Amino acid sequence: MRLPPFSVCVYCGSRAGNDPDYLDAARDTGKLIAREGWRLVYGAGDVGLMGAVAQAATDAGAPAMGIIPTHLLDREAPSGVFGDRIITETMHERKKVMFMNADAVIVLPGGAGSLDEFFEVLTWAQLDLHAKPIILLNVNGYWNPLLALLDHVINQGFADASMRALFQSVDTIGEITAAIGAKS
């Protein structure tokens, strides 16, 4: 039996955001996944940064697994299907299936959903439930306020300083492979 390739779950916005560099970073992340021979695991949408990552990855030859709950089919995946698609009943099930099928996580700019996904995998790492690499792609400092908040949480005694070692923040696409390799 052949094992699936190293799989990278990408959490990101279902919108493109206001900075065109976010879309460029999403496309470059998809191309990187293909170039490294990895499989993309993503939210199965064809919109925003999510669609850009999936389009670029699959156009460059990467296998993809998209996971989407039934209530988002019309909103996030009206036409495009990139790779295999798994339809779940709930958002909780979607996140579980995405994470279970990934060897590493990359978080691109996004909104509340991306923050939810990041905090969930960070919490699980903090509780020693996994040791998968978690990478924040800090495009043009997008995640700087989040990093400051996490430092504040640590400084106020609600987390140990070791929490910062559970993920890496990188500024460029070129740093992703090394960050994943250092942790895996």
Order of alpha helices (4+ residues) and beta strands (2+ residues): beta-alpha-beta-alpha-beta-alpha-beta-alpha-beta-alpha-beta-alpha-beta-alpha
